[in-house]
Amino acid sequence: MRKLFGTDGVRGTANTYPMTADMALRIGAAVGRYFRRDASGVHRVVIGKDPRLSGYMFENALTAGLTSTGRNALLLGPVPTPAVGLMTRSMRADLGVMISASHNPAEDNGIKFFGPDGFKLSDQAEAEIEALIEAGVEPAKAGNIGRAKRVDDARFRYGERVKSSLPRDLHLNGLKVVVDCANGAAHRAAPEILWELGAEVIAMGVSPDGTNINRGCGSTQPMAAAEMVVAQGADVGICLDGDADRVIMIDENGAIADGDQFMALLASCWHKDERLAGGALVATVMSNLGLERFLEAQGLRLERTAVGDRYVVERMREGGYNLGGEQSGHIVMTDFATTGDGLMSGRPAAAGHGAGQAGHRRCRGGAAGQRAPVDPPLGDRAADPRDGRERGRGHPDLGGRSGGCGGRGGGGLRGQAASSREVSGRDLRNSRDRAPHWLRATPIRMRIVATSSDRCSGSPRKATPISTDQIGTW
């Protein structure tokens, strides 16, 4: 029976058992030994982290443990959790490690692992690793100690993967996007990716100092972003958590949608486009009965699992399903990622703005009746001229605007957004008037928002409106 590992790796308060430097070193040695394929050859492990202060300590301790057993450690620096899953597989590593406590406060931290296939470890693998930790691991001989080096382009590799997952003819030109990065792992990647896709980006929660991750912002506290969306006249809001594996969406009216509502939208859309594998959505026992009834009305099933996104992924892989997630905002699309990916999930909703305005292209990336390519090559993105975009507008490095995360005097919006969250306790079919408009509307329409700020507080600054190009839904 597992003692160290919980629903998503090892987690706790930093410098308190089990999240101590000594335990991290022992864990590193144990997983290094567990994933040793043979006695020779190259053995690699990629290590990512979020910007928590304790991340430096755990990165060094894990690196020491892994190199002591002959692993070569590739240090990615601050990157989203899904980037670690992606790069474990793409860099032919034996193991991927993410140092993060996700949506938890800065005082906490955690360690979670990905196997060579880029997916999180099974309960059985975690139990065997715990046995190695208890028994102790013999270190490698002096001549076989591993090396460690920094990988400087990790977030750019991840960004290209996110961008290439959109159909070739979709972009975010003309859309104003608020993205709340929660002062977390995606504080640089998310605004850059959205801007490169064509959006005007208003970023908030993009100044991590090691102690402010998830504080007053992000997916667990989306009200500041909701206020920013309304104040800036943005098209949509994307709220990530500390390691960017969760997303909460906000429409242009400031209405907030949880994971159940967003999964309902995606499942319905993919079903109409004949892209939903197995005619089912996979979610946990925490998902609302309203979601199940909503799916049943469309002839779809809801497959339930234990709480934890890795259990959702395991069921998806067993049953051949390609869409799943949790009410908390983990959205898993196995056609594109091996784990929950907040930015990967939020970007199709942004690209889906304007359905019904151009030939009623519902749930499609191209013209009516045309199937959008699922995974265009990375090189094809370079051929997109993105005509009409003002190259410097909204880019964080080119004088783009940023705003604070929570203007004061927003009582009316707080009441409105709070009422929208009541949908989670009701039948979605009977609460469509309370849901964000893009869950109610037919055809589905959506716009995008990205928010950035120096802190998750302060008054938003005025942004100049820009014209909106109509593009097809995802």
N, C-alpha and C positions, 0 to 999 in steps of 0.2 A: 504494500500500500504506500502511495506517495505521501511524503511528509513535507518536502520542500516545494514541490511544484503545485501550483493552483490551476485555475482555469486558463491562465495565459502566462505560463512560465513561473519564475520565482519573483516575488514582489514583496516589498515592505518598506519601512522607514529606513533611510540611509544611516549607516553606522549602528544599526540595531539588527540583531539576528532575525532573519537569515541574510539580510543585505549588508554584510560587512566585507571589507577588503579581503580578509582571510578566507571567507567562504567563497567569494568570487574567484579567488585564485584556485581553490580546490575544485570548484565547478568547472573552471576553464581546463584544468588538467584532466578531469573525468570525461568531459565531452570530447576533448582532444584525443584521448585514448579510445573512446567509444566509436568515433568516426574515422579511425585510422583504417584505410582500405587494405593496405598491405605494408610490408616492411620496407618497401622502397618507393621511389617516385616522389612526385611533388604533392604535398598535402597543404591545401589552402583553406583559410577561413576568412570570411569577410565580417567586419565588425562595424556596425553603425550605432548611432546614439542620438538622443535629443539634447537640447542645450542645458539640462539640469547641471547644477554645480557639482553634484556627486558623480556625474558621468565621467569626469576625468579620472577619478579614483578607480571606478569600476572598469573603465577601459584599460587602464594600466594593469590592474590585477588580473583581468581575464587574459590579456595579452601575455603576461608572465606565465600563467598556467598553461595556456595553449602552446606557447613556444617551448615550454619545458618538456612537452611530449612530442616535439618535432613538427608542430604545425607552423606554417608561415602565415602570419596575420596581415591582412590587408585592411587598413583603417580608413573607413569611409568618411568619418567625421559626422556632423549633424545631417541626417537624411531621414525621410519618412520611413516608417516600418516597411511598407510595400516595396520600397527601393531595395531593402536588404534581401527580401525574397526573390526579387527580380535578378539582382546581381549575384546571388549565390549560384543560381543556375547559369546565368550568362557568362560568368567568369570561371565556370567549372570548379567551384569550390566544394569541399567536402561538407561544409557547415556554414551557416549564417547565424550571426548573433546580433540582436538588437537590444540596446541598453535604454530602457524607457519604462516609465510607469503610466504611460498612455495619458488618460484624462485625470489622473490623480495629481494632488498638489506637489509643489517642488521638493518638499521634504522627503517624498517617497521616491523610490526608483525600482527598477525591475530588470530582469534578464529573460529574454525569450529566444528560442532557437528555431532555425529552419534547416531542414535536411537538404541533401544534394539536389533534390527535385524542386526546391524553392518553397515547399509547403511546411507548415509547422509540424512538430513532432507528435507522435501518438502517445497515448497514456502509457503504453507498454515501453516505448523507448525512454520516456522520462523516468519510469520506475527502474529500468536497468541502469540509467545514469546515476540515479540516487544510490543504487547499490555500490557503484564504483566510488562514489564520493565517500560513503561510509567505510569501504574497505581500504581506500587509499590507492594511489596510482604510482607505479614505478616510473620515474622520469627517464627521458631518453639519455643516451650516452652523450658526453660532452661534444663530440663531433657532429651529433645529429640534432642539436638544438635549433629551433626554428628562428626565422627572421621576422621582422615587422617593418612595414613601410606604409606611408600615407598614399591614398588614392585621391587625387585632386579633382577628378572629373566625375565623381559619383552622381552628384545631383544633375549634371548635364545628361548623363546616360539615362537617368530616370526620366528627365524631362522629355527627351526624344521618344521614349517609350510611350509616355502619356500622349504626346502630340500625334504620334503615328497611329494611335488606336482610333482616332477620328477618321471617318471616311474622307477621301481626298477632297471632295467638294464642299466640305463643311469648315467653317471658321467662325470666329466671334467678332468679326468686323462690325463696328458701330455699337457694340453693346457696352454698357457701363456695369462693371462687376465689383461688388464688395466681397473681399475675401478676408476672413478672420483667421489668422494663422496661430492664434493662441500662444504667441511667443514661444513657439515650439519648433519641431524639426523641419517644418515646411516653410519657415519664415522667409527664406530666399527663393526656394524652388517654386512655390505656388504662384506668387505674383509674377515671376519671370515667365512661367509657362503660359499663364492666362494672357499676358501681354503679347507674347510671341504668337499666340493664336488669334490675335487681333483685337482683344478687348481693351477698353479703357479701364484700368485697374485702380480701385481705391483700396489700399491694403491697410489692415489694422492688426495689432498683435505681432509686429515684425521687429521688435527690439528686445530680444531676450537678454537677460542679465544673469541667468543662472538661478534666479529665485522667483521670477514672475510668470513662469509657465502656467497656463490655464487659469491665471488669476483674473477674475472678472471678465473673462472673454472665452472664445472658443465654443466648441459644440455643447459643452455643459452649461454655458451661460450665454446664450445667443442674443439676449435682449439688446445689448449694446450694438451688435451688428444690425439688428432689426431697425433700431432707431437710425443708424447710419444710412441704411437703404432708403428710408423715407426722406431723411434730411437731404441726401445727395441726389434724390431722384434716380436712384440706380434701378437697373432692370432685374437683378437677382442677387441674392446673398449666399455665400458659401462659408459655412463655419466648420473649421477643422478642429481636432483635438491635438494634444501635445505631440503625438507621433504621427498624426495625419492619417490614421487608419479609420477614422470615423468622419461622418459629414452630417450636418444638419442644414437643410435648405430653407431659404427665405424668399418669398415672392416680392414683387415691387411694392406691395401694400404693407409690407412688414409682417405678414402672416408667416408663422413658423411651422414647418412640417417635420415630424419625427421620422425615424427609420421605417416604421410601418407604413406611413402614408407615402413615403418616397418609393418603397418597394412595391406598393400597390400600383403606383404610376408606372414604374418600369415594367412590372410583370404584364400589365394591361397592354402597354405599348409594344413590348417584344412579342406578346401573343398575337396581336393584330398583324405584326410584321413577320410572323412565322419564324421567329428567332428564339422563342422560349423552349429550351430543351425539356422533353419529358412532360410538358404540360403542367409543370409544378414550380412553386417557389419554396425554398427551404428557409425556415426561420426557427427561432427557439420557442420554448414553452412560455416565454414572457410576452410574445406577440399577442396583440389584441384579437379577441374573437371577431371583431368587426372586420379585420383583415381577412380572416378565413371566409367569412360570409361574402365579402366583396369578391374574392377569387371564385368562390363557388358559383356566384351569379354569372360568371363568365366562363364556366366550365373548366376552371383550373383547380388544382389541389394545393393545399398548404402542408408541407412536410415539416414536422416539428422535431427539434433536437434538444439536448441539454443546453444550458446557458454557456456561451463561449463561442466566438466566431470560428475557432478551429473545429468544433463539433459540427458546425454548419458546413464547413468545407469538407469534412470527412463524409458527411451524408451526401453532399453534392457529388463528390467523386465516386462514391459507391453507386449512386443511382443515375449517374450521367446527367445531372442537372447543371445548368450554367448560371443561375441567379439565386442568390440567397442573402441573408443578413440578419441583423438584430434591430430591435426597436430603438436601441441606443444610437444607431447610425452607422454601424458596420455594414457596408454593402459590398458583397463579394460577387464579382463577375469573372468567372474562371476562364472565359474566352480571352481575358486581357491580363489578369493578375492572379497570384496564388493566395492572396489574403485580402482582408478588407482594405480598400484604398479610397480615402476620402476625396482626393482630387480627381482620380480616375472616374469616380462615381458622379461627382458634381459637374464635371465638364460636359457630359452628354445632355444634362438638363439645360445647361446654358446654351448649348448648340441647338437645343430643341425649341428655342424661342421663335415665334412667328408661324407655327404650324397653322395651316388653314388660310394663310395670307398668300401663299405662293402655290396654288394648285392643290391645296389641302393635302400636303405631303405628311400625313400622319405617321408618326413613328418611323419615318424613313430618312435616310441621309441623302437621297437623290431625288430624281423626278418621280412622280406618282407611278407606282408599279415597278420601280427599279430597285433592285437590292443593293444596298450599300456594301462595299468591301469591308470585311471584318478586320483585317490586319494588314493595311498597306505597308509596303517596305519603307524603311526610314528615309531612304533617298528620295522617295516621291514627294516628300513634304517640301523639299527645296524648290520644286517646280511651281509651287503655289505663289503667285505674285502678290496675293493679298492687296489687290488694287484698292486705292482710296483710303488706306490707313495712314494716319499721321504718325510717322515713325517714332516721334518722341512722346506722344501723348500717353500719360498714365504710367510710363515706365519708371520704376523706382530709382534707376540709375541715370535717368535722363530728364530730371526735373518734373516727374509725374507727381500728381497730387497724393497726399496722404491725409487721413482724417483720424480724429480720436475715436475711441470705441464707446461712446456712451454719452451723448449729449444730455444735459439736464433738462428738466421740464417736459419729459416725454411721457407723462402719465397716461395720456390717452392711448398712445401706441402700446404701452405696457399692458394696458387692459385688453386691447384688441389682440395682441399676440398671445397673451395668456389664455384668452378664450379659445384661440385656435388650437392650443395644445390639448384642450379638453376632448378633442376628437379621439385621442388615444383610448379613452374609456367608453367610447360609444361605437355603434355600428357605423362604419364609414358611409354606407349607403344612405343612412338617415341623418348624417351630419355633414353633408356636402356643403351646406351653407356656411359651416364653420371652418372648413378646410381651406388651405391656400387655393387661390383661383385656378392654378394650373392642375390641381387635382380634380376640380369641379368641371372645368371647361371642356367643351367638345366642339371642335377638335382641341386637343391639349395645346396650350400655349405657355411659353415660358421665356423669361429673360434672365440675364445673368448679372451678378454683383460680386465684386471683390473688394475687401476692405483692408486698409493698412493704417497703422498709427504708430507713434513712438511709444505710447502706452495704451492700455485698455481703459482709458479714462480721458476726460476732457471734452470740450465742445467740438463738434464737427465743423470743418471749414467748407465754405461753399465751393462747389465745383460747377464749371460751365457745362450745360447740357450739350450733347452731340446728337447727330441724327442716328436713327436706328435702322440698320439693314435687316430685312426679313430673311430668315433662313429656315431650312426645314428642321423638323424635330428629329431627335435621335431615335 
